[in-house]
Amino acid sequence: MMADVATESVPRERIVSLARDWIGTPYLHQASRRGAGADCLGLIRGLYRDLYGAEPETPPAYTPDWAEATGEETLIAAAGRHLQPIALDEAAPGDVVLFRFNPSSPAKHAALLSASDRMIHAYGGRRVCESYLAPWWRRRLAAAFAFPGALPWRNSP
């Protein structure tokens, strides 16, 4: 049974700590198993399971070019159904950020902020890693979301 995410408080430090447990997981398209394989969405799905016990929905099968093929904001819509939308300039460690690789394309990549200038994510050819939120990535930010019940960060990250 899934926890009542509407009333459960989640420390952001715990969210980041859980995400760091995924570091080193091989990239595997559509997968979401810590240590075995994950893509960017699989990492966020796995964190949701780690925090609340179950996923709120199972995503349909998707191809690597799903965003370009459909032209729809599928990722932003799904995040909005289960996470709390926040302004990009309010995103903090423990929040999910979504990226567009092209200004005219739908958001297609997800990551978890681990510090104001760092993120944890999975992408093709790499294991889940923590990397610098470089200007290249910042220019592509499309949306930000908080996990339900996320508490303020206790100390500066």
N, CA, C and O of each residue as an XYZ file, in Angstrom:
628
protein
N       0.834     -1.178      0.000
C       0.000      0.000      0.000
C       0.881      1.244      0.000
O       1.877      1.301      0.720
N       0.517      2.237     -0.804
C       1.297      3.450     -0.887
C       1.040      4.336      0.316
O      -0.091      4.435      0.792
N       2.107      4.991      0.814
C       1.976      5.927      1.928
C       1.110      7.101      1.503
O       0.994      7.396      0.313
N       0.510      7.761      2.464
C      -0.278      8.948      2.181
C       0.685     10.092      1.931
O       1.139     10.744      2.871
N       1.000     10.340      0.663
C       1.996     11.335      0.334
C       1.521     12.745      0.656
O       2.343     13.656      0.759
N       0.225     12.946      0.815
C      -0.287     14.279      1.114
C       0.091     14.716      2.527
O       0.199     15.915      2.784
N       0.292     13.787      3.436
C       0.572     14.159      4.821
C       1.980     13.773      5.281
O       2.386     14.161      6.376
N       2.714     13.042      4.496
C       4.048     12.593      4.901
C       5.078     13.700      4.668
O       5.179     14.230      3.562
N       5.841     14.048      5.709
C       6.913     15.028      5.587
C       8.191     14.324      5.169
O       8.521     13.256      5.685
N       8.905     14.928      4.234
C      10.121     14.320      3.704
C      11.257     15.335      3.785
O      11.215     16.356      3.099
N      12.275     15.074      4.612
C      13.430     15.977      4.643
C      14.170     15.958      3.305
O      14.423     14.892      2.743
N      14.510     17.124      2.808
C      15.231     17.207      1.530
C      16.583     16.511      1.616
O      17.052     15.940      0.631
N      17.210     16.555      2.784
C      18.484     15.862      2.946
C      18.318     14.369      2.685
O      19.209     13.725      2.132
N      17.181     13.828      3.083
C      16.903     12.400      2.836
C      16.733     12.139      1.342
O      17.223     11.134      0.828
N      16.043     13.037      0.647
C      15.841     12.873     -0.796
C      17.194     12.829     -1.499
O      17.441     11.944     -2.318
N      18.068     13.779     -1.184
C      19.387     13.827     -1.821
C      20.210     12.592     -1.442
O      20.892     12.022     -2.293
N      20.151     12.182     -0.188
C      20.884     10.990      0.242
C      20.415      9.753     -0.515
O      21.232      8.943     -0.953
N      19.107      9.608     -0.669
C      18.573      8.465     -1.421
C      19.011      8.515     -2.881
O      19.337      7.485     -3.472
N      19.019      9.710     -3.460
C      19.451      9.842     -4.855
C      20.923      9.449     -4.997
O      21.310      8.816     -5.980
N      21.727      9.821     -4.025
C      23.154      9.463     -4.099
C      23.350      7.949     -4.016
O      24.351      7.430     -4.511
N      22.414      7.240     -3.401
C      22.488      5.778     -3.374
C      22.362      5.183     -4.777
O      22.774      4.043     -4.995
N      21.805      5.927     -5.728
C      21.634      5.469     -7.108
C      22.891      5.699     -7.948
O      23.016      5.127     -9.031
N      23.821      6.525     -7.467
C      25.030      6.827     -8.243
C      25.770      5.529     -8.561
O      25.974      4.682     -7.692
N      26.160      5.396     -9.809
C      26.838      4.190    -10.274
C      25.914      3.197    -10.950
O      26.380      2.256    -11.591
N      24.599      3.394    -10.815
C      23.649      2.506    -11.492
C      23.823      2.671    -13.000
O      23.811      3.799    -13.494
N      23.983      1.574    -13.743
C      24.159      1.687    -15.200
C      22.944      2.317    -15.877
O      21.810      2.160    -15.425
N      23.207      3.035    -16.972
C      22.104      3.564    -17.771
C      21.429      2.403    -18.492
O      22.091      1.586    -19.131
N      20.121      2.340    -18.383
C      19.333      1.350    -19.106
C      17.989      1.974    -19.426
O      17.207      2.283    -18.527
N      17.726      2.159    -20.712
C      16.495      2.793    -21.174
C      15.266      2.117    -20.568
O      15.144      0.893    -20.620
N      14.371      2.893    -20.004
C      13.102      2.496    -19.392
C      13.237      1.728    -18.077
O      12.231      1.300    -17.513
N      14.450      1.550    -17.586
C      14.626      0.798    -16.345
C      14.550      1.722    -15.134
O      14.720      2.936    -15.245
N      14.289      1.113    -13.968
C      14.187      1.876    -12.729
C      14.527      0.984    -11.532
O      13.725      0.829    -10.611
N      15.734      0.401    -11.563
C      16.182     -0.452    -10.449
C      17.571     -0.028    -10.009
O      18.544     -0.159    -10.752
N      17.645      0.480     -8.792
C      18.922      0.933     -8.231
C      19.948     -0.200     -8.330
O      19.673     -1.336     -7.941
N      21.111      0.118     -8.846
C      22.191     -0.855     -8.980
C      22.112     -1.696    -10.235
O      23.135     -2.199    -10.699
N      20.917     -1.864    -10.802
C      20.744     -2.710    -11.985
C      20.645     -1.897    -13.268
O      21.255     -2.253    -14.276
N      19.876     -0.799    -13.239
C      19.729      0.024    -14.432
C      18.642      1.068    -14.274
O      17.613      0.828    -13.644
N      18.890      2.235    -14.860
C      17.898      3.310    -14.827
C      18.194      4.317    -15.920
O      19.346      4.534    -16.297
N      17.129      4.928    -16.422
C      17.288      6.114    -17.251
C      16.893      7.309    -16.384
O      16.656      7.137    -15.189
N      16.816      8.497    -16.946
C      16.546      9.674    -16.102
C      15.182      9.586    -15.435
O      15.053      9.921    -14.257
N      14.168      9.146    -16.158
C      12.844      8.988    -15.561
C      12.851      7.858    -14.533
O      12.211      7.961    -13.486
N      13.572      6.790    -14.833
C      13.664      5.670    -13.898
C      14.276      6.068    -12.570
O      13.874      5.558    -11.523
N      15.246      6.975    -12.600
C      15.838      7.477    -11.357
C      14.777      8.192    -10.522
O      14.665      7.931     -9.325
N      14.007      9.074    -11.121
C      12.976      9.820    -10.393
C      11.878      8.867     -9.911
O      11.388      9.006     -8.790
N      11.497      7.915    -10.739
C      10.497      6.913    -10.325
C      11.013      6.119     -9.130
O      10.272      5.868     -8.180
N      12.288      5.723     -9.177
C      12.866      4.969     -8.074
C      12.921      5.780     -6.786
O      12.671      5.247     -5.704
N      13.243      7.055     -6.894
C      13.230      7.913     -5.708
C      11.826      8.020     -5.133
O      11.647      7.997     -3.915
N      10.837      8.137     -5.998
C       9.450      8.197     -5.531
C       9.110      6.929     -4.749
O       8.505      6.995     -3.679
N       9.502      5.780     -5.289
C       9.266      4.507     -4.577
C      10.019      4.476     -3.254
O       9.474      4.047     -2.237
N      11.280      4.933     -3.265
C      12.068      4.960     -2.031
C      11.390      5.817     -0.964
O      11.428      5.483      0.221
N      10.778      6.907     -1.376
C      10.163      7.846     -0.433
C       8.777      7.430      0.025
O       8.434      7.591      1.196
N       7.966      6.888     -0.901
C       6.547      6.663     -0.606
C       6.105      5.206     -0.695
O       4.963      4.891     -0.361
N       6.978      4.321     -1.136
C       6.657      2.901     -1.145
C       6.135      2.352     -2.452
O       6.232      1.147     -2.687
N       5.585      3.192     -3.312
C       5.053      2.729     -4.594
C       4.988      3.903     -5.559
O       5.000      5.065     -5.152
N       4.921      3.585     -6.817
C       4.761      4.627     -7.832
C       3.277      4.939     -7.994
O       2.441      4.045     -7.864
N       2.939      6.202     -8.277
C       1.531      6.550     -8.442
C       0.965      6.098     -9.787
O      -0.248      5.937     -9.922
N       1.825      5.892    -10.775
C       1.391      5.377    -12.076
C       2.589      4.758    -12.773
O       3.734      5.111    -12.491
N       2.325      3.856    -13.661
C       3.381      3.230    -14.452
C       3.416      3.918    -15.805
O       2.393      3.980    -16.487
N       4.569      4.437    -16.208
C       4.620      5.103    -17.506
C       4.467      4.092    -18.637
O       4.872      2.937    -18.507
N       3.883      4.532    -19.736
C       3.800      3.631    -20.898
C       5.193      3.434    -21.498
O       6.113      4.194    -21.197
N       5.343      2.434    -22.330
C       6.613      2.231    -23.030
C       6.923      3.487    -23.843
O       6.023      4.129    -24.383
N       8.212      3.826    -23.921
C       8.599      5.011    -24.682
C       9.913      4.732    -25.392
O      10.750      3.968    -24.912
N      10.073      5.360    -26.528
C      11.286      5.223    -27.323
C      12.228      6.369    -26.973
O      11.797      7.354    -26.375
N      13.506      6.259    -27.333
C      14.425      7.360    -27.034
C      14.003      8.700    -27.666
O      14.362      9.759    -27.152
N      13.259      8.663    -28.757
C      12.832      9.904    -29.412
C      11.371     10.251    -29.136
O      10.743     10.960    -29.922
N      10.827      9.755    -28.020
C       9.403      9.946    -27.739
C       8.989     11.409    -27.740
O       7.916     11.727    -28.251
N       9.789     12.307    -27.192
C       9.393     13.715    -27.108
C       9.306     14.331    -28.496
O       8.363     15.060    -28.802
N      10.288     14.037    -29.328
C      10.278     14.568    -30.686
C       9.132     13.972    -31.492
O       8.522     14.662    -32.310
N       8.840     12.700    -31.267
C       7.792     12.020    -32.030
C       6.396     12.551    -31.711
O       5.564     12.698    -32.606
N       6.142     12.838    -30.435
C       4.794     13.271    -30.055
C       4.634     14.781    -30.027
O       3.551     15.291    -30.315
N       5.692     15.502    -29.686
C       5.601     16.951    -29.573
C       4.801     17.415    -28.364
O       4.530     18.608    -28.225
N       4.418     16.489    -27.486
C       3.611     16.820    -26.316
C       4.482     16.923    -25.068
O       5.538     16.295    -24.980
N       4.027     17.723    -24.105
C       4.751     17.892    -22.833
C       4.397     16.763    -21.864
O       3.925     17.006    -20.753
N       4.631     15.543    -22.296
C       4.286     14.356    -21.520
C       4.994     14.322    -20.171
O       4.375     14.010    -19.153
N       6.279     14.639    -20.155
C       7.059     14.573    -18.920
C       6.601     15.639    -17.918
O       6.449     15.346    -16.732
N       6.381     16.861    -18.384
C       5.899     17.928    -17.501
C       4.511     17.595    -16.972
O       4.226     17.815    -15.795
N       3.641     17.062    -17.837
C       2.287     16.702    -17.399
C       2.325     15.615    -16.327
O       1.614     15.707    -15.326
N       3.143     14.594    -16.527
C       3.226     13.505    -15.547
C       3.793     14.022    -14.223
O       3.286     13.680    -13.154
N       4.831     14.836    -14.291
C       5.402     15.393    -13.059
C       4.353     16.221    -12.326
O       4.259     16.163    -11.100
N       3.573     16.984    -13.065
C       2.537     17.816    -12.458
C       1.428     17.028    -11.787
O       0.753     17.544    -10.897
N       1.233     15.795    -12.200
C       0.201     14.964    -11.566
C       0.643     14.431    -10.205
O      -0.197     14.131     -9.356
N       1.960     14.311     -9.990
C       2.430     13.624     -8.784
C       3.423     14.408     -7.938
O       3.738     14.005     -6.818
N       3.913     15.511     -8.456
C       4.854     16.364     -7.740
C       4.263     17.770     -7.669
O       3.305     18.083     -8.376
N       4.831     18.604     -6.823
C       4.339     19.970     -6.643
C       5.099     20.922     -7.576
O       6.306     21.097     -7.414
N       4.419     21.537     -8.545
C       5.116     22.488     -9.423
C       5.661     23.678     -8.616
O       4.987     24.196     -7.725
N       6.872     24.095     -8.936
C       7.482     25.264     -8.301
C       8.161     26.099     -9.387
O       8.447     25.601    -10.476
N       8.415     27.360     -9.083
C       9.131     28.224    -10.016
C      10.579     27.756    -10.136
O      11.173     27.288     -9.165
N      11.135     27.889    -11.335
C      12.524     27.468    -11.543
C      13.474     28.162    -10.568
O      14.415     27.540    -10.075
N      13.237     29.443    -10.286
C      14.152     30.154     -9.389
C      13.956     29.779     -7.921
O      14.711     30.234     -7.062
N      12.960     28.963     -7.628
C      12.744     28.469     -6.265
C      13.258     27.040     -6.075
O      13.239     26.522     -4.959
N      13.711     26.409     -7.141
C      14.188     25.024     -7.054
C      15.380     24.947     -6.101
O      16.284     25.782     -6.140
N      15.357     23.931     -5.251
C      16.376     23.743     -4.217
C      16.812     22.284     -4.205
O      16.168     21.442     -4.833
N      17.895     21.975     -3.501
C      18.306     20.575     -3.403
C      17.134     19.696     -2.947
O      16.397     20.039     -2.023
N      16.992     18.560     -3.623
C      15.878     17.658     -3.351
C      14.724     17.834     -4.314
O      13.764     17.065     -4.269
N      14.793     18.837     -5.194
C      13.735     19.070     -6.178
C      14.092     18.429     -7.512
O      15.265     18.249     -7.839
N      13.066     18.091     -8.267
C      13.215     17.527     -9.609
C      13.213     18.676    -10.608
O      12.366     19.566    -10.546
N      14.167     18.644    -11.524
C      14.202     19.633    -12.601
C      14.123     18.907    -13.934
O      14.667     17.815    -14.102
N      13.436     19.536    -14.877
C      13.263     18.978    -16.214
C      13.924     19.899    -17.230
O      13.981     21.114    -17.041
N      14.420     19.309    -18.304
C      15.187     20.049    -19.308
C      14.626     19.821    -20.707
O      14.079     18.762    -21.013
N      14.780     20.856    -21.556
C      14.513     20.769    -22.993
C      15.881     20.797    -23.693
O      16.721     21.641    -23.381
N      16.094     19.899    -24.613
C      17.349     19.930    -25.350
C      17.299     20.932    -26.490
O      18.335     21.339    -27.015
N      16.089     21.328    -26.871
C      15.880     22.299    -27.938
C      14.746     23.204    -27.485
O      13.745     22.700    -26.977
N      14.859     24.519    -27.646
C      13.808     25.423    -27.151
C      12.409     25.133    -27.698
O      11.414     25.444    -27.044
N      12.327     24.547    -28.880
C      11.013     24.275    -29.467
C      10.541     22.837    -29.238
O       9.492     22.441    -29.747
N      11.305     22.061    -28.478
C      10.935     20.671    -28.199
C      10.395     20.529    -26.781
O      10.692     21.349    -25.912
N       9.602     19.487    -26.551
C       9.121     19.225    -25.184
C      10.270     18.859    -24.249
O      11.333     18.422    -24.689
N      10.037     19.043    -22.965
C      11.017     18.612    -21.955
C      11.208     17.108    -22.083
O      10.257     16.360    -22.311
N      12.468     16.677    -21.929
C      12.768     15.278    -22.192
C      13.764     14.665    -21.221
O      14.016     13.461    -21.280
N      14.332     15.461    -20.335
C      15.337     14.943    -19.407
C      14.986     15.382    -17.993
O      14.520     16.501    -17.777
N      15.216     14.489    -17.027
C      14.912     14.768    -15.624
C      16.166     14.563    -14.777
O      17.009     13.717    -15.076
N      16.264     15.359    -13.713
C      17.378     15.234    -12.770
C      16.896     15.674    -11.398
O      15.838     16.289    -11.260
N      17.682     15.352    -10.397
C      17.393     15.796     -9.041
C      18.485     16.769     -8.627
O      19.669     16.445     -8.719
N      18.099     17.967     -8.169
C      19.098     18.900     -7.663
C      19.682     18.336     -6.371
O      18.942     17.937     -5.472
N      21.006     18.305     -6.283
C      21.669     17.827     -5.067
C      22.337     18.974     -4.320
O      22.700     18.824     -3.153
N      22.500     20.097     -4.968
C      23.022     21.338     -4.396
C      22.580     22.444     -5.351
O      21.994     22.157     -6.395
N      22.847     23.678     -5.013
C      22.406     24.763     -5.892
C      23.078     24.692     -7.261
O      22.549     25.221     -8.239
N      24.234     24.045     -7.336
C      24.974     23.966     -8.593
C      25.305     22.535     -9.014
O      26.221     22.318     -9.808
N      24.559     21.552     -8.483
C      24.831     20.142     -8.802
C      23.522     19.388     -8.994
O      22.481     19.766     -8.457
N      23.601     18.308     -9.773
C      22.423     17.481    -10.009
C      22.840     16.026    -10.123
O      23.985     15.704    -10.440
N      21.874     15.159     -9.855
C      22.051     13.718    -10.007
C      21.117     13.302    -11.125
O      19.925     13.610    -11.102
N      21.675     12.590    -12.118
C      20.866     12.212    -13.274
C      21.475     11.025    -13.995
O      22.604     10.615    -13.724
N      20.698     10.485    -14.920
C      21.140      9.366    -15.753
C      20.968      9.781    -17.207
O      19.965     10.393    -17.572
N      21.942      9.448    -18.024
C      21.792      9.706    -19.455
C      22.603      8.694    -20.238
O      23.544      8.093    -19.721
N      22.225      8.517    -21.486
C      22.786      7.475    -22.330
C      24.301      7.409    -22.308
O      24.979      8.428    -22.435
N      24.822      6.215    -22.148
C      26.251      5.989    -22.163
C      26.947      6.254    -20.836
O      28.155      6.043    -20.727
N      26.214      6.712    -19.825
C      26.797      7.018    -18.518
C      26.013      6.326    -17.425
O      24.828      6.036    -17.588
N      26.659      6.067    -16.337
C      25.977      5.587    -15.141
C      25.322      6.776    -14.464
O      25.665      7.920    -14.761
N      24.383      6.524    -13.555
C      23.811      7.612    -12.769
C      24.982      8.333    -12.104
O      25.854      7.704    -11.505
N      24.989      9.649    -12.218
C      26.113     10.423    -11.705
C      25.637     11.730    -11.085
O      24.511     12.174    -11.307
N      26.517     12.324    -10.310
C      26.281     13.660     -9.777
C      27.213     14.576    -10.549
O      28.424     14.360    -10.573
N      26.654     15.592    -11.176
C      27.483     16.461    -11.999
C      27.131     17.929    -11.783
O      26.111     18.268    -11.183
N      27.997     18.772    -12.286
C      27.853     20.212    -12.191
C      26.673     20.670    -13.052
O      26.513     20.228    -14.190
N      25.869     21.543    -12.504
C      24.755     22.129    -13.261
C      25.337     23.295    -14.068
O      25.138     24.465    -13.741
N      26.048     22.941    -15.114
C      26.787     23.900    -15.937
C      25.826     24.835    -16.675
O      24.634     24.548    -16.793
N      26.353     25.951    -17.167
C      25.503     26.879    -17.934
C      24.755     26.196    -19.078
O      23.614     26.557    -19.367
N      25.383     25.212    -19.734
C      24.701     24.491    -20.818
C      23.390     23.899    -20.307
O      22.360     24.017    -20.970
N      23.418     23.258    -19.127
C      22.214     22.669    -18.544
C      21.256     23.762    -18.079
O      20.052     23.661    -18.319
N      21.757     24.790    -17.428
C      20.891     25.865    -16.906
C      20.059     26.509    -18.019
O      18.887     26.829    -17.817
N      20.666     26.695    -19.190
C      19.935     27.293    -20.320
C      18.796     26.402    -20.791
O      17.883     26.882    -21.461
N      18.827     25.146    -20.464
C      17.822     24.191    -20.939
C      16.766     23.832    -19.894
O      15.891     23.006    -20.153
N      16.846     24.450    -18.716
C      15.841     24.188    -17.678
C      14.447     24.543    -18.185
O      14.238     25.612    -18.759
N      13.505     23.642    -17.969
C      12.140     23.856    -18.460
C      11.120     23.935    -17.333
O      10.147     24.682    -17.438
N      11.323     23.183    -16.262
C      10.339     23.133    -15.177
C      10.992     22.562    -13.932
O      12.023     21.893    -14.001
N      10.371     22.840    -12.791
C      10.871     22.308    -11.518
C       9.689     21.854    -10.674
O       8.596     22.417    -10.746
N       9.932     20.830     -9.880
C       8.890     20.227     -9.048
C       9.487     19.780     -7.726
O      10.638     19.347     -7.667
N       8.699     19.887     -6.669
C       9.096     19.386     -5.356
C       8.360     18.082     -5.090
O       7.218     17.906     -5.514
N       9.014     17.181     -4.392
C       8.324     15.978     -3.949
C       7.264     16.374     -2.917
O       7.474     17.314     -2.150
N       6.140     15.676     -2.891
C       5.099     15.986     -1.896
C       5.670     15.899     -0.477
O       6.353     14.934     -0.133
N       5.389     16.899      0.326
C       5.819     16.899      1.719
C       7.266     17.284      1.938
O       7.760     17.195      3.061
N       7.975     17.721      0.867
C       9.394     18.073      1.023
C       9.533     19.238      1.998
O       8.903     20.283      1.835
N      10.360     19.039      3.002
C      10.606     20.053      4.025
C      11.749     20.975      3.572
O      12.543     20.594      2.713
N      11.835     22.171      4.137
C      12.959     23.048      3.798
C      14.296     22.403      4.183
O      14.371     21.612      5.123
N      15.336     22.754      3.444
C      16.686     22.263      3.726
C      17.127     22.843      5.067
O      16.971     24.042      5.300
N      17.669     22.022      5.937
C      18.059     22.472      7.275
C      19.290     23.366      7.271
O      19.339     24.352      8.007
N      20.271     23.043      6.466
C      21.505     23.809      6.391
C      21.772     24.152      4.929
O      21.199     23.528      4.036
N      22.619     25.117      4.677
C      22.955     25.437      3.287
C      23.651     24.242      2.670
O      24.603     23.715      3.243
N      23.188     23.807      1.507
C      23.811     22.655      0.851
C      25.143     22.992      0.234
O      25.788     22.124     -0.354
